């Protein structure tokens, strides 16, 4: 398996609907409310750490998670989900690494490594249904939503995007998603409270040195939808 890791797109097995979306940021022209520009040096995720730490992570959830060779077994309440590595070279290659049992929201979190990219997979402990995300999810204080951001201003293998999901029911719904295009991307996504998040929008100042200029933004729940301010 090559050193580079790129996104392997999985089909979602859990029904969802987009309640609100903003896809108008590809030109990166939205100005920060504060007008404040900060120096930023975003770092790409080192996925090798997830694979090296998998054995220790499985031990923490050994009653419901196990690995048998190339097969990762997740014991949901209604069925056992088996995720099998495919170590052949090429676009069909895939390797799974168990990260954690997110007890507070009832999901297993798994890294999915592809031939030249990665993504994250949430598997429902109750039903075994799956949610696929390009970024590692962060949970809202009230445990009713999760958000994830992805950034890749170098190779462009991953999208520069943010998603917000409502996970109150057994059928999670996308409430917000936006794609920033190729010239800028989000990092440092954090929940401020149950209805607000903040993030840094990065643009490459110097591609050779991977130096970024960042601007601080917020995403707020306003009148039944999420808006970037």
C-alpha positions as CSV (number, residue, x, y, z in Angstrom):
1,X,0.0,0.0,0.0
2,X,1.5,3.4,-1.0
3,X,2.5,6.1,1.4
4,X,-0.1,8.5,0.2
5,X,-3.7,7.9,1.5
6,X,-6.7,9.4,-0.6
7,X,-10.5,9.3,0.0
8,X,-12.3,6.1,-0.6
9,X,-15.9,7.1,-1.1
10,X,-18.4,4.9,0.7
11,X,-22.1,4.7,0.0
12,X,-24.2,5.8,3.0
13,X,-26.5,3.1,4.3
14,X,-28.4,5.4,6.5
15,X,-31.1,7.6,5.0
16,X,-30.6,11.4,5.4
17,X,-31.9,14.6,4.0
18,X,-30.2,18.0,3.5
19,X,-32.2,20.6,5.5
20,X,-30.0,23.5,4.7
21,X,-26.8,24.0,2.7
22,X,-24.4,26.7,1.6
23,X,-22.4,25.9,-1.5
24,X,-21.4,29.4,-2.5
25,X,-17.9,29.6,-0.8
26,X,-15.8,28.1,-3.6
27,X,-14.3,31.6,-4.4
28,X,-13.4,32.2,-0.8
29,X,-14.7,35.8,-0.9
30,X,-16.8,35.9,2.2
31,X,-15.1,38.4,4.6
32,X,-14.7,37.6,8.3
33,X,-16.9,39.6,10.6
34,X,-14.1,40.7,12.8
35,X,-11.8,41.6,9.9
36,X,-9.0,39.9,11.8
37,X,-6.4,38.0,9.9
38,X,-4.2,35.5,11.7
39,X,-1.1,33.5,10.8
40,X,-1.9,29.8,10.5
41,X,0.0,26.6,9.8
42,X,-2.5,23.9,9.4
43,X,-1.3,20.3,9.6
44,X,-2.6,17.3,7.6
45,X,-3.8,14.4,9.6
46,X,-1.1,11.7,10.2
47,X,-3.3,8.6,9.6
48,X,-0.4,6.2,10.5
49,X,-1.0,7.0,14.2
50,X,-4.6,5.6,14.0
51,X,-3.3,2.3,12.7
52,X,-0.4,2.1,15.2
53,X,-2.8,2.8,18.1
54,X,-5.6,0.5,17.0
55,X,-4.7,-2.4,19.2
56,X,-4.8,-0.2,22.3
57,X,-8.1,1.3,21.2
58,X,-9.7,-2.1,20.7
59,X,-8.7,-3.2,24.2
60,X,-10.8,-0.3,25.6
61,X,-13.9,-1.7,23.9
62,X,-12.9,-5.4,23.7
63,X,-16.4,-6.7,24.6
64,X,-17.9,-5.3,21.4
65,X,-14.9,-4.7,19.1
66,X,-12.4,-7.2,17.9
67,X,-9.9,-7.8,15.0
68,X,-9.4,-11.1,13.3
69,X,-6.6,-10.7,10.8
70,X,-7.8,-8.3,8.1
71,X,-11.3,-8.2,9.5
72,X,-12.5,-5.6,12.0
73,X,-15.7,-6.7,13.8
74,X,-18.1,-4.2,15.5
75,X,-20.8,-5.8,17.5
76,X,-23.9,-3.6,17.2
77,X,-27.1,-4.5,19.1
78,X,-28.9,-6.0,16.1
79,X,-26.0,-7.3,14.0
80,X,-22.2,-7.6,13.7
81,X,-20.6,-5.3,11.2
82,X,-17.5,-6.7,9.6
83,X,-15.1,-4.3,7.8
84,X,-12.5,-6.2,5.8
85,X,-9.2,-4.7,4.6
86,X,-8.3,-5.0,1.0
87,X,-4.5,-4.6,0.7
88,X,-4.2,-5.0,-3.0
89,X,-2.6,-2.0,-4.8
90,X,-4.9,0.4,-6.7
91,X,-8.0,2.3,-6.1
92,X,-9.9,-0.7,-4.6
93,X,-7.4,-0.8,-1.7
94,X,-8.9,-0.1,1.8
95,X,-7.7,-0.5,5.3
96,X,-9.7,0.1,8.5
97,X,-8.5,1.3,11.9
98,X,-10.8,1.3,15.0
99,X,-10.5,4.6,16.8
100,X,-13.1,4.7,19.6
101,X,-16.5,3.7,21.0
102,X,-18.3,7.1,21.3
103,X,-20.6,6.1,24.1
104,X,-22.1,9.5,24.5
105,X,-23.7,9.3,21.1
106,X,-23.9,5.6,20.5
107,X,-21.4,5.2,17.6
108,X,-18.2,3.4,16.7
109,X,-15.6,5.6,15.1
110,X,-13.4,4.1,12.4
111,X,-10.7,5.4,10.1
112,X,-11.0,4.3,6.5
113,X,-7.7,4.5,4.6
114,X,-7.8,4.3,0.8
115,X,-5.1,4.1,-1.8
116,X,-4.3,7.8,-1.6
117,X,-6.7,9.3,1.0
118,X,-8.8,8.7,4.0
119,X,-12.2,9.3,5.6
120,X,-14.0,8.6,8.9
121,X,-16.8,6.1,9.4
122,X,-19.4,6.3,12.2
123,X,-21.2,3.0,12.8
124,X,-24.4,2.9,14.9
125,X,-24.0,0.7,18.0
126,X,-27.8,0.2,18.0
127,X,-28.4,-0.7,14.3
128,X,-25.1,-0.9,12.6
129,X,-26.0,1.8,10.1
130,X,-23.1,4.0,8.8
131,X,-22.3,7.7,8.3
132,X,-19.3,8.6,6.2
133,X,-17.3,11.8,6.9
134,X,-14.2,13.3,5.4
135,X,-13.2,14.8,8.8
136,X,-13.1,13.5,12.3
137,X,-16.4,14.3,14.0
138,X,-16.8,16.6,17.0
139,X,-20.0,16.3,19.2
140,X,-22.1,19.3,20.3
141,X,-22.4,19.9,24.1
142,X,-26.0,18.6,24.1
143,X,-25.0,15.4,22.1
144,X,-27.7,16.2,19.5
145,X,-25.4,17.1,16.6
146,X,-21.9,16.4,15.3
147,X,-19.8,18.4,12.9
148,X,-16.7,17.6,10.8
149,X,-14.3,19.6,8.7
150,X,-11.8,18.6,6.1
151,X,-8.9,20.5,4.6
152,X,-6.4,19.7,1.9
153,X,-4.7,22.7,0.2
154,X,-1.7,20.6,-1.0
155,X,-2.6,17.6,-3.1
156,X,-6.3,18.3,-3.3
157,X,-7.3,14.7,-2.6
158,X,-9.8,15.6,0.1
159,X,-12.5,18.3,-0.1
160,X,-12.2,21.6,1.8
161,X,-15.5,21.3,3.5
162,X,-17.7,21.4,6.7
163,X,-20.7,19.2,7.5
164,X,-23.1,19.4,10.4
165,X,-25.4,16.4,11.2
166,X,-28.4,16.1,13.5
167,X,-28.2,12.8,15.3
168,X,-31.2,13.0,17.6
169,X,-33.0,10.1,15.8
170,X,-31.9,6.8,14.4
171,X,-31.8,8.4,11.0
172,X,-29.2,11.2,11.1
173,X,-29.8,14.2,8.8
174,X,-27.3,16.6,7.3
175,X,-28.4,20.1,8.4
176,X,-25.5,21.9,6.7
177,X,-22.7,21.3,4.3
178,X,-20.4,23.6,2.4
179,X,-17.5,23.2,0.0
180,X,-14.9,25.9,0.0
181,X,-13.3,24.9,-3.3
182,X,-9.6,24.5,-4.0
183,X,-8.2,27.8,-2.8
184,X,-9.2,27.8,0.9
185,X,-10.3,25.4,3.6
186,X,-11.5,25.2,7.2
187,X,-9.5,24.1,10.3
188,X,-9.8,24.3,14.1
189,X,-13.6,23.6,14.0
190,X,-15.0,23.9,17.6
191,X,-18.4,24.0,19.2
192,X,-19.0,27.3,21.1
193,X,-22.4,26.1,22.3
194,X,-25.3,24.0,21.0
195,X,-26.1,26.5,18.2
196,X,-22.7,28.0,17.3
197,X,-19.4,26.8,16.1
198,X,-16.2,28.6,15.1
199,X,-13.5,27.8,12.6
200,X,-10.5,29.2,10.8
201,X,-10.7,29.6,7.1
202,X,-7.2,29.1,5.7
203,X,-5.7,30.3,2.4
204,X,-2.2,29.3,1.3
205,X,0.2,32.3,1.4
206,X,3.2,30.3,0.4
207,X,2.5,26.8,-1.1
208,X,6.3,26.0,-0.9
209,X,6.4,26.6,2.9
210,X,2.8,25.5,3.5
211,X,2.2,28.8,5.2
212,X,-1.4,29.8,5.6
213,X,-3.3,33.0,6.3
214,X,-6.3,32.3,8.4
215,X,-9.5,34.3,9.2
216,X,-11.9,33.5,12.1
217,X,-15.5,32.7,11.3
218,X,-18.6,31.4,13.1
219,X,-21.4,29.1,12.0
220,X,-24.7,30.0,13.8
221,X,-28.2,28.4,13.9
222,X,-30.4,31.3,12.9
223,X,-34.1,30.9,12.2
224,X,-34.0,27.2,11.5
225,X,-30.8,27.1,9.5
226,X,-27.1,27.3,9.8
227,X,-25.3,30.5,8.5
228,X,-21.7,31.4,8.3
229,X,-20.8,34.8,9.8
